[in-house]
Amino acid sequence: MIHIPTPSPNEGKKEKKKKKRRKKRKATLLAKSTFSTNNNKNSNNTKKMKHNHLSDNTKLETGSKSNSSFKNSIESQATVAKYHVFMKNIEKIKSNTNLSKEEKCKQIAHIEKNNKISLKKYQEASIFGSSTIENAGFNCGLWVKNEIHKRIFCKRSSNDKDNYYVLDVGAINNQYINKPTKKLKVTCIDLNPMGPDVIKYDFFDFFQDYVIHKNVNNELNIHKGGYNCIVLSLVVNFLGSPHKRGDMLFKCSHPNLLTKGGLLFLVLPSACINNSRYFDMEVLTQLMGHINFKLLSSKVTKKLLLAIFELEKPNTNRFNFYFPRFKNIKQGKNRNNFSIILEKKTESINKHTKNFVNF
């Protein structure tokens, strides 16, 4: 006979306790696993929320770029180039002495009718180009503020509470709004403003109203008494005529516009310096010296020339100044024709200011 041992009551109790422990362990393990999966889900959700939040912010920051009609920088550069050609063609017609006023108006109207790129489109292309990766590192407003702080404010005494007045010409949008400086007072003007605190004004009209006639609208809240600094960022190259570029630079040397010792910040595409048949950094320095501007510093990057000049002596007339275009400084088929010319003006005195009208 086979004897089957019967479990004692104590052993039965022990087995029941073991079973209960096993069930508890399974329950806790299940609870831990469900908790961890929920945590993972929550963490994933939070990550998604953060990602969405960041993407929303980036959309806000780069909204102009995402909403732009330009797919890449090649398209925007092509638009800028076409508009520059359009401006050059108009200036050629205006400067043609063989044409009558009626013929000039007809030809200009014909060119404007066939032109498919508006000023607004050109500005959008410029903004898009500046927001691309290769150009995003440069902010003109920040550069100007840093240089003024280093060259002016750091050298001032603590008792000097005078404001420093800046005129930014061709400022599509006001880059000085972010982190404003109390003593830095900036007037921004542009042909077609695309941002707040930018006054719609052509530079040459502004010069006539501000310097010659001294009749600027008081509602515009423009500082009277001359500026300590003028900023010309990608403005001179925008003008289609070499004579008009020289005229703009010369007008910046008038004492009623820029005070003695004032700074001129000049930004040009580097191609104007590196790839022009008629122009380079040496010619620019000579030209600016001809109208009493001294070069303080310059830097040429892949895309831009950044130069700072100081007005040593203001100019009150234009009669004695002439700076022609040099011929073939650099050889090559792929060169551009960028140049700046100071044209001698006729002696014509304004009765009110006793200065030359054609300044």
Secondary structure, 3 states (H helix, E strand, C coil): CCCCCCCCHHHHHHHHHHHHHHHHHHHHHHHHHHHHHHHHHHHHHHHHHHHHHHHHHHHHHCHHHHCCCCCCHHHHHHHHHHHHHHHHHHHHHHHCCCCCHHHHHHHHHHHHHHCCCCHHHHHHHHHHHHHCCCCCCCCHHHHHHHHHHHHCHHHCCCCCCCCEEEEEECCCCCCCCCCCCCCEEEEEEECCCCCCCCEECCHHHHHHHHHHCCCCCHHHCCCCCCEEEEEEECCHHHCCCHHHHHHHHHHCCCCCCEEEEEEEEEEEEHHHHHCECCCCHHHHHHHHHHCCEEEEEEEECCCEEEEEEEECCCCCCCCCCCECCCCCCCCCCCCECCCCCECCCCCCECCCCCCECCC
